[in-house]
Amino acid sequence: MQNLNTEAAVRERYAAGARMTETKLCCPVEYNSDYLKVIPEEVIQRDYGCGDPTRYLREGDTVLDLGSGTGKICFIAAQVVGPQGKIIGVDMTDEMLEVARRNAPVVAQRIGYGNVEFRKGRIQDLALDLEKLDAQLRKHPINDAASYLRAGEVMRELRLKEPLVATDSIDVVVSNCVLNLVEPKSKRQLFEEIFRVLKKGGRAVISDITSDEEVPEHLQNDPELWSGCISGALTEEGFLGAFSEAGFYGIQVLRRDKKPWQTVEGIEFRSLTVEAFKGKQGPCFERNQAVIYRGPFREILDDDNHRMERGVRYAVCDKTYNLYRKEPYRAFFEFVDPRDEIPLKEAKPFDCSRTARRHPKETKGYDYVVTTEASTCRDGGACC
Ligand SMILES: C[S@@+](CC[C@H](N)C(=O)[O-])C[C@H]1O[C@@H](n2cnc3c(N)ncnc32)[C@H](O)[C@@H]1O
């Protein structure tokens, strides 16, 4: 059983890391140097990331950076998303927030707009605004059982009425080398929180340190290794599985470092960048649509347990049809629309628990008996 107070160890280590560069926490990452030019040296020096999720952002995105540290990822993201986009950095360490907030106006002045803000919170509890809680506790300090119970009530109210990050409000959640630092008992809640704050159709792009084997207990109880992004690492398999358990779909490894960042007692710790989408939940309706998996694999299984063979025409509900038409699936499918469209408000429920073939007559209509001449060939030559 793990018996270390991991959060205290992490806070202490990163408070020190905000004041002075901690070389042991640095992992070599190649960022786009154009974006670094406007970022003050103090921020660049206190870079404790292990990947670059900002490569996968788009103009106009609203982005949440979990464990934003001194703000480097937020300041790069600010330039990628442009003035129409917005960046929120969340960190629990006052010293990190102080450096990030002090440098935000400098970056804003250099790029010509300010679209970054930093908020204080724990990433496994993104509803609780720790600065608002600090203010309440200054007014009503905890000094007996009654005030302790009242504080619990204040926290509930704050989460509900003034959440740090609102539900369904974010296009992309990014994070760089932080999720491993969250205590094991809160890891599940952490992934649920990422899911909660994302809009339907939003995605997470997370870089983190992962291990190729389970981390044994004696390493988990080492405060130096814990705060050093080693002991709290999920296995590569566990990391992907955590997204799946939280309800994400289309989960994929965007980057896996070949060379381990560190090896401890034979266990390899390396950076992984993973993308995962929110939005497969919801009702299923029959609109006579079909999809054909193009290959190259003989068959595939999606996150809703649809198993599909290459080249076969399958019946799918309207929701699955529309999910497949977007990233990350789009390139893998052919889409067959029905000849007569069924308006959504007239569509009947579709049973998504089974995967059934769709006969071409279902999409064309059983009364379809047309015979046509051969189509004109594009280059004036014969088609066959
Ligand atoms: C390894 S550093 C990474 C900082 C930053 N992402 C970067 O790329 O430089 C980890 C950061 O996460 C913060 N942190 C760790 N655990 C946290 C938690 N549970 N909630 C909020 N912030 C946390 C620390 O204060 C620290 O700033």
The ligand as an SDF file (V2000), in Angstrom:
LIG
                    3D

 27 29  0  0  0  0  0  0  0  0999 V2000
    6.3750   18.6050  -14.1300 C   0  0  0  0  0  0  0  0  0  0  0  0
    5.6680   20.1800  -13.8740 S   0  0  0  0  0  0  0  0  0  0  0  0
    5.0750   20.5570  -15.4910 C   0  0  0  0  0  0  0  0  0  0  0  0
    4.8260   22.0070  -15.6800 C   0  0  0  0  0  0  0  0  0  0  0  0
    4.4150   22.4240  -17.1000 C   0  0  0  0  0  0  0  0  0  0  0  0
    3.3210   21.6450  -17.6110 N   0  0  0  0  0  0  0  0  0  0  0  0
    5.5880   22.4010  -18.0600 C   0  0  0  0  0  0  0  0  0  0  0  0
    5.4340   21.8370  -19.1560 O   0  0  0  0  0  0  0  0  0  0  0  0
    6.6330   22.9600  -17.7410 O   0  0  0  0  0  0  0  0  0  0  0  0
    4.2230   19.7980  -12.9420 C   0  0  0  0  0  0  0  0  0  0  0  0
    3.3320   21.0020  -12.5940 C   0  0  0  0  0  0  0  0  0  0  0  0
    2.0500   20.4790  -12.2230 O   0  0  0  0  0  0  0  0  0  0  0  0
    1.6060   21.0490  -11.0200 C   0  0  0  0  0  0  0  0  0  0  0  0
    0.7830   20.0290  -10.3460 N   0  0  0  0  0  0  0  0  0  0  0  0
    1.1640   18.8000   -9.9250 C   0  0  0  0  0  0  0  0  0  0  0  0
    0.1140   18.1250   -9.4250 N   0  0  0  0  0  0  0  0  0  0  0  0
   -0.9590   18.9400   -9.5400 C   0  0  0  0  0  0  0  0  0  0  0  0
   -2.3410   18.8230   -9.1940 C   0  0  0  0  0  0  0  0  0  0  0  0
   -2.8100   17.7190   -8.6280 N   0  0  0  0  0  0  0  0  0  0  0  0
   -3.1570   19.8580   -9.4690 N   0  0  0  0  0  0  0  0  0  0  0  0
   -2.6860   21.0050  -10.0350 C   0  0  0  0  0  0  0  0  0  0  0  0
   -1.3880   21.1800  -10.3740 N   0  0  0  0  0  0  0  0  0  0  0  0
   -0.5450   20.1680  -10.1330 C   0  0  0  0  0  0  0  0  0  0  0  0
    2.8700   21.4200  -10.2770 C   0  0  0  0  0  0  0  0  0  0  0  0
    2.6430   22.4890   -9.3810 O   0  0  0  0  0  0  0  0  0  0  0  0
    3.7960   21.8350  -11.4390 C   0  0  0  0  0  0  0  0  0  0  0  0
    3.6470   23.1750  -11.7590 O   0  0  0  0  0  0  0  0  0  0  0  0
  1  2  1  0
  2  3  1  0
  2 10  1  0
  3  4  1  0
  4  5  1  0
  5  6  1  0
  5  7  1  0
  7  8  2  0
  7  9  1  0
 10 11  1  0
 11 12  1  0
 11 26  1  0
 12 13  1  0
 13 14  1  0
 13 24  1  0
 14 15  1  0
 14 23  1  0
 15 16  2  0
 16 17  1  0
 17 18  1  0
 17 23  2  0
 18 19  1  0
 18 20  2  0
 20 21  1  0
 21 22  2  0
 22 23  1  0
 24 25  1  0
 24 26  1  0
 26 27  1  0
M  CHG  2   2   1   9  -1
M  END
$$$$
